[in-house]
Amino acid sequence: GNLDAYDVSDPNNIERLDFYRPEKTKNTPTIPHNTHYLDGFLITSWYTDGIVVVDGNKPDNLIPVAQYDTYIQDQFSYNGCWGAYPYLPSGLIIGADIQGWLFVIQPSYDRACYLEGTINSEDQDIINNASVEIIDPFLNLASSKSNGSYKTGFHASGTFDVLYTHPDYYDTIYTVELMHGEVTIQDVIMREKK
């Protein structure tokens, strides 16, 4: 399952803005369970993925900013975290898992670093379904939409290489500077394979 964000301002035209699912277990049956909202953050118990904190400040670009895995065994079942409570005066999160463990964690609640832009060919043709990956051991992946736009981001600030790939175009790498709470715009030109 996914964590989804919807625009419900018009009940006759509800629009899905974005969704998040941990990249590491995206093709498994693990699901989110009990999401809480706190100051723009979505704190979710995510069964075998643990406690996941997603920055929902930009509902059209949901970015994970923290995670604590409470169950490191079988990642494909209904084990692990089933409750995470973030409303204590201390700011601590209490998490509980199905196996009877209680976890107390101190999150930092840092805003995500956003990366957005468009992907076009050298002839200014729109490139949809191009993959966008901020190169880092922390798995992350996004895709461009039918209008060539993409939205992604990262939990950490700094300078990163971003890999843009598409089967019909040569891989392209741009270097970007990402900062907490800010949107970095990086428009991309890819060269077509001929």
N, C-alpha and C positions, 0 to 999 in steps of 0.2 A: 504494500500500500504506500501511498504518497501522503505528504502533508501539502494541502492545496490552499491557494489564496484566491478568493473570488471577489469581484465587484458586484455587490447586491444593491447598489444605489437605485437601480431600476428593476423592480421585481419581474417585469415582463421581458427583461433582457439581461439575465445574469451571465456574467462573463468570467471565465477562468483566467486569472492573470498570470499565475505561475504555479509551479509545484516543486517540491524537494523530496528527494529520496537519497539516502546514503549511497554513494557510488560503489563502495566496497561490496554491498549486498543487494544491489539493484535488481538482480535476476533471481532473487530468492523470495520465499514467502514471508519473510519477516515484515512486521507491520507496526505503524505508529499506534500508540495506545494512550489516550488521555493527554491532550495538549492543553497547556496553560499559557495565558498571555500575560506578560509583565513588561510594561514600558517599551513596547515595540518588539520584544523578544518572544519567541514561541519555545516553550520548554516542554519537551515531549519525552515520555517513556517509550522506547522503541524496541521492545522485546530484546532480542539478542544483540542489537546495536547499542543498547544502554540508554543513558540520558543524553539527549541531543538538544542543543540550544541553537535555534535558527534566528537570524536577524530578520524580522518581518517589517522593519521600518519602511522598506520599499516593497509593498506586496507584489509588485510586478517583477521583483528580482530577489527571491528568497535565498539567503546565503547562510550556510552553517558556520557558526563562530566558535562552538565548543562542543566537545563530546567526551563522555566518560563511559567506557564499556564496562558494564557490571557482570557480564557473562561471557567468558572467552572460549567456551567449549563450542559445541555444535551451533553454528551460526544460521541454521536453517529450520528453526522450530519455534514453538511458542514457549520458550524458556526465557529467563532473564528479566529485565526491568519491566514492571507492569504499573508502576506509579512513581511520579516525580512531583514534589510539592515545592514551589518556589516562593511562597508568600510569608516566610518567617521574617520578623523584624531585623534579624542579623544579616539577612541577605543570603543565607545558606540555602542550598537545595537539599531536601531529604528525598532519597530514592529507595525504593524497595523492589526486590526481585522475587520471582515466584519460588525460588529455592529457600527463601526465608532470610536473606541477608538485608541489612539496612545500610545505606550509604549516605554519608553527609559530605557534601562537596561545597567548595567556595568558588563560584564562577566569577569571572572578571567583567562580563557583560560589555565587551568592547564592540563597537559598531563595526559592521563589515566594511570592506574596501570593495567598491563597485567598479566593474569594467564593462563598458557598453560601447557599441559602435555599429558600423555596417561593413559588410564584406562584398566587394565588387571585383569584377575582372578588370584587366587593363583596358578593355573596351567599354567599361562602365556597365557591364551586364551584372544584374543582381545574382549573387551566389547564395542559394538556399541550401540548407542541410549540410553546411560546412561544420566541422568539429572545431571547438575552441577549448584548449587546455592550457591552464596556467601550469607551467612546468615546476613541479614540486613533488616530493614523496607523498604528500597528502592528496589523495585522489580527488580530482574534480574534472568535470566535463560539461560542456554546453554545446548547443547547436544554433546555427543561424536559421531564422524563420523565412517564410516565403518572400518577404520583402527585403531580405538580406541583412536584417538587423539581428544583433545578438545582445544578450545581457547575461553577465556572470559576475563573479567576484571571488573574494578570498577572505579568510579569517585574519590574516596577518598583513601588516603594511611592509613596504619595502620595494625593491626593484626586482622584477620578475621577467623571465622570457615567457612569451605566450606563443603556443604552436597552433597554427590554423591549418587544417587539412581538409581535403576533398578529393575524391578519386579522379576527377577530371582536371585538377590543378596541382601545380607543384606546391609542396609544403612550404609554408611561409612562417617566419618567426619575427615577432616584434618584441622589443623590450619596453616595458611600461613601469611607471612609478605608481604604486597604489598606497592610498592613505585612508585611515579609518574614517568612516562617515562621509567620504567624498566619492563622487563619480568621476572616474577617468574615462575620457572618450578616446577610443582608438579605432579609427576607420582603417580598413585593410584593403589592399589591392593584391589579388592573387593572379599569377601567370598561368594561362591555360596550357595544358599538355597538348602537343600537336603531333 
